[in-house]
């Protein structure tokens, strides 16, 4: 059983919005956002730091404070207007830069590093692909449906997306596998399987424990192989790239093709060997710990087909529902 099955069950259990929710014809928000993570010279995060975003041409001044992980975000900024971003904290030299934002986009500030001293420090931000990818993953790690259920494997701004390093692919996989809500989802699904008496374990506490362990093992092997190991070896991106615009038909095609097509690290579409291979290998590994009555070719390929169907359903829910229900990286 893959981690997708766990996440889909959780999503279907709590989702209250209709799958085909639309924007109702309202114009899309064209304001812009700026965000980043503040650290010290040694790379340690700095919570409680004051961030001032002030326009140099119009009367617009915002003040926020970085959260416990050093993360900050300022939304609702005017596009095409130059802003000065100043970050300050006691016993540190100020950090500042100037930015001009694009409509409906967010800008990730990298290198927001405060150094000890009293002198004013002005930094001209220089972006590298690794720095931008790292900041994107930090934002994705804040994405939760209703602020609870992890939704880390979704890119909401395709234009700003850059390829992930192997280190970041493993980081995302471990984040999902070790999230407490994932453990709760495993327990819920084990209870459902216990009631349905599948797989063919015994009943009672021991049987529940066996089902819990099998589902957890399925999820971990699937996310690590299909979400980290194979994407690293094959240079593929394991994330879902949210379309969000266009006709309903184009969005349907985009979502339903996701289990079979993915974006490579070179930015081009290619067969999704990572996802399909992860499902196949995870199902093969499950033969080690599943009951002998559940170890046969028909069950193996049936489970693979079910997992593929769940990936299609998950992608459709991502495209038409969860974009509206996912709480993204905000300051707390």
Beta strands, then each sheet from edge to edge (+ up, - down):
strand 1: 32-37
strand 2: 39-40
strand 3: 50-55
strand 4: 61-65
strand 5: 71-77
strand 6: 82-88
strand 7: 95-100
strand 8: 106-109
strand 9: 113-114
strand 10: 121-122
strand 11: 144-145
strand 12: 149-150
strand 13: 154-155
strand 14: 240-241
strand 15: 261-263
strand 16: 269-271
strand 17: 326-327
sheet 1: 5+ 1- 8-
sheet 2: 2+ 9+
sheet 3: 4+ 3- 6+ 7- 10-
sheet 4: 12+ 11- 17+
sheet 5: 13+ 14+
sheet 6: 15+ 16-
end
